[in-house]
Amino acid sequence: MLVIGIAGGSGSGKTTVVKAITEKLEGKKVVVIPQDSYYKDSSDLTDEEKRVHNFDHPDSIEWDLLCSQLRDLKNGKSVQQPVYSFISCSRSKTETKLVEPADIIIIEGILIFTCKKLRDQMDIKIFVDADDDDRLMRVIERDICERGKDVHWVIERYSRTVKPMYLQFIEPSKRYADIIIPQGGHNKVAIDVITATVEKNLEKIEQK
């Protein structure tokens, strides 16, 4: 089993990179674990409290659960992954997602390199880099289309938490990366290099 971590700021193109790598690894069973599934439940907050809550701080993630479930997967055990809604800012109390062990586990999220216990379980660490303007445009489009937010809410949140937390936690975590991808998920050369690296690592594991 190979564990790949893919980090980067909001709107950097992490999902595009994950999709590109997965498509190129045909014949291999790949499971993607999004950091977003492990946000702490915020259903007890009022709408105003949710509006000012900092979802981009490492403390907003339940790291112990994520690390524990990754260890179980590496030990060949299935896990029940939480289901989180960005619309209601809540974790489902009745629904979970069954995740089974695979050849390759990809962990994707903005803050995953800030947790040492999680980093130590990764075999390959990738940071997806992108210009601030490009990331902001993608965040605006995503939050409006997928999360039901208005443009004023998105810009306010970007200025109050997204950008400051990127500068304080996410960008500095780039130093832990084995590979940095500039231009987000549209860097085809980088995707090819990563795919070749993954395949080589898989061969080494299979030979052991």
C-alpha positions as CSV (number, residue, x, y, z in Angstrom):
1,M,0.0,0.0,0.0
2,L,1.2,3.5,-0.9
3,V,0.0,6.6,0.9
4,I,0.1,9.9,-1.0
5,G,-0.6,13.3,0.6
6,I,-1.8,16.1,-1.7
7,A,-1.9,19.6,0.0
8,G,-2.2,23.2,-1.2
9,G,-4.4,26.2,-0.6
10,S,-8.1,26.5,-1.3
11,G,-8.7,26.6,-5.0
12,S,-5.1,25.6,-5.9
13,G,-6.3,22.6,-8.1
14,K,-5.8,19.7,-5.7
15,T,-8.9,17.9,-6.9
16,T,-7.7,18.2,-10.5
17,V,-4.4,16.7,-9.5
18,V,-6.0,13.8,-7.7
19,K,-8.3,13.1,-10.7
20,A,-5.4,13.2,-13.1
21,I,-3.2,10.9,-11.0
22,T,-6.1,8.5,-10.5
23,E,-6.9,8.3,-14.2
24,K,-3.3,7.6,-15.1
25,L,-3.0,4.7,-12.6
26,E,-5.4,2.4,-14.4
27,G,-5.5,-1.1,-13.0
28,K,-4.7,0.1,-9.5
29,K,-7.2,0.4,-6.8
30,V,-7.1,4.0,-5.5
31,V,-9.0,5.4,-2.6
32,V,-9.2,9.1,-1.9
33,I,-9.6,10.4,1.6
34,P,-10.6,14.1,1.8
35,Q,-9.5,16.1,4.8
36,D,-12.9,17.8,4.5
37,S,-14.7,14.7,5.8
38,Y,-13.0,15.2,9.2
39,Y,-14.1,18.7,10.0
40,K,-15.4,18.9,13.6
41,D,-19.2,19.2,13.8
42,S,-20.4,22.8,14.0
43,S,-24.2,22.2,14.0
44,D,-24.5,23.7,17.4
45,L,-23.3,27.1,16.2
46,T,-25.8,29.8,15.1
47,D,-25.7,31.1,11.6
48,E,-23.8,34.2,12.7
49,E,-21.3,32.1,14.6
50,K,-20.8,29.9,11.5
51,R,-20.2,33.0,9.5
52,V,-17.2,34.0,11.6
53,H,-16.0,30.5,12.5
54,N,-12.4,29.8,11.3
55,F,-12.7,26.6,9.2
56,D,-9.1,27.1,7.8
57,H,-7.3,26.6,11.2
58,P,-5.8,23.2,12.0
59,D,-7.9,23.0,15.1
60,S,-11.0,22.7,13.0
61,I,-10.0,19.2,11.9
62,E,-10.4,16.0,14.0
63,W,-6.8,14.8,13.4
64,D,-6.9,11.9,15.8
65,L,-9.8,10.2,14.0
66,L,-8.2,10.8,10.5
67,C,-4.8,9.4,11.7
68,S,-6.5,6.4,13.4
69,Q,-8.6,5.5,10.3
70,L,-5.6,5.8,8.0
71,R,-3.7,3.4,10.3
72,D,-6.6,1.0,10.1
73,L,-6.6,1.1,6.3
74,K,-2.8,0.5,6.2
75,N,-3.4,-2.5,8.4
76,G,-6.0,-3.9,6.0
77,K,-9.1,-2.9,7.9
78,S,-12.2,-1.1,6.5
79,V,-13.3,2.2,8.1
80,Q,-16.4,4.2,8.4
81,Q,-15.5,7.7,7.2
82,P,-17.5,10.6,8.5
83,V,-19.9,12.5,6.2
84,Y,-19.7,16.3,6.5
85,S,-21.9,19.0,4.9
86,F,-20.5,22.4,4.0
87,I,-24.0,23.7,3.5
88,S,-25.0,23.1,7.1
89,C,-21.5,23.0,8.6
90,S,-22.4,19.7,10.3
91,R,-21.3,16.1,10.4
92,S,-24.0,13.5,9.9
93,K,-24.9,11.7,13.1
94,T,-26.5,8.8,11.2
95,E,-24.6,8.4,7.9
96,T,-21.0,7.3,7.3
97,K,-19.1,6.2,4.2
98,L,-17.5,2.7,4.0
99,V,-13.8,3.0,2.9
100,E,-11.9,-0.2,2.2
101,P,-8.1,-0.7,1.9
102,A,-6.6,-0.1,-1.6
103,D,-3.3,-0.3,-3.5
104,I,-3.0,3.5,-3.2
105,I,-4.5,5.9,-0.6
106,I,-4.6,9.6,-1.5
107,I,-5.2,12.0,1.3
108,E,-6.2,15.4,0.0
109,G,-6.7,18.7,1.9
110,I,-5.4,22.2,2.7
111,L,-4.0,21.4,6.1
112,I,-2.8,17.8,5.9
113,F,0.9,18.7,6.1
114,T,0.4,20.6,9.4
115,C,-0.2,17.4,11.3
116,K,3.0,15.5,12.0
117,K,1.2,12.3,12.9
118,L,-0.5,12.3,9.6
119,R,2.6,13.3,7.6
120,D,4.6,10.5,9.2
121,Q,2.2,8.0,7.6
122,M,2.6,9.4,4.1
123,D,5.0,7.8,1.6
124,I,4.9,10.7,-1.0
125,K,3.9,14.3,-0.1
126,I,2.8,16.7,-2.9
127,F,2.1,20.4,-2.7
128,V,-0.1,22.0,-5.4
129,D,0.9,25.6,-5.9
130,A,-1.1,28.3,-7.7
131,D,-1.3,32.1,-7.9
132,D,-3.4,33.9,-5.3
133,D,-5.7,35.4,-7.9
134,D,-6.4,32.0,-9.5
135,R,-7.1,30.4,-6.2
136,L,-9.5,33.2,-5.2
137,M,-11.5,32.9,-8.5
138,R,-11.9,29.2,-8.0
139,V,-12.9,29.6,-4.4
140,I,-15.6,32.1,-5.4
141,E,-16.9,29.9,-8.1
142,R,-16.9,26.7,-5.9
143,D,-18.5,28.3,-2.8
144,I,-21.3,29.9,-4.8
145,C,-22.1,27.0,-7.1
146,E,-21.4,24.0,-4.7
147,R,-21.9,25.4,-1.2
148,G,-24.8,27.9,-1.7
149,K,-22.9,30.9,-0.5
150,D,-23.1,34.5,-1.9
151,V,-20.2,36.5,-3.3
152,H,-20.1,38.8,-0.3
153,W,-19.9,35.9,2.1
154,V,-17.0,34.3,0.1
155,I,-15.0,37.5,-0.2
156,E,-15.5,38.3,3.5
157,R,-14.4,34.8,4.5
158,Y,-11.4,34.8,2.2
159,S,-10.1,38.1,3.7
160,R,-10.8,37.1,7.3
161,T,-9.6,33.5,7.4
162,V,-8.7,31.8,4.1
163,K,-5.8,34.1,3.1
164,P,-4.4,34.7,6.7
165,M,-4.5,30.9,7.4
166,Y,-2.9,30.2,4.1
167,L,0.0,32.5,5.0
168,Q,0.3,31.2,8.6
169,F,-0.2,27.5,8.2
170,I,-0.6,26.2,4.6
171,E,2.1,27.9,2.6
172,P,4.8,27.2,5.3
173,S,3.8,23.5,5.2
174,K,5.1,23.4,1.6
175,R,8.6,22.7,3.1
176,Y,7.4,19.2,4.0
177,A,6.6,18.3,0.3
178,D,8.6,15.9,-1.7
179,I,7.2,17.4,-4.9
180,I,5.8,20.9,-5.6
181,I,3.5,21.3,-8.6
182,P,3.3,24.9,-9.9
183,Q,0.3,26.0,-12.1
184,G,-2.1,23.7,-10.1
185,G,-3.6,20.7,-11.8
186,H,-2.9,21.9,-15.3
187,N,0.8,21.0,-15.2
188,K,0.8,17.9,-17.3
189,V,4.6,17.4,-17.1
190,A,4.4,17.3,-13.3
191,I,1.5,14.9,-13.4
192,D,3.5,12.5,-15.6
193,V,6.5,12.8,-13.2
194,I,4.3,12.0,-10.2
195,T,2.7,9.1,-11.9
196,A,6.1,7.6,-12.8
197,T,7.3,8.1,-9.2
198,V,4.2,6.4,-7.8
199,E,4.5,3.4,-10.2
200,K,8.2,3.0,-9.3
201,N,7.4,3.1,-5.5
202,L,4.6,0.5,-6.1
203,E,7.1,-1.8,-7.9
204,K,9.5,-1.5,-4.9
205,I,6.7,-2.4,-2.5
206,E,5.6,-5.4,-4.6
207,Q,9.2,-6.7,-4.8
208,K,9.5,-6.8,-1.0
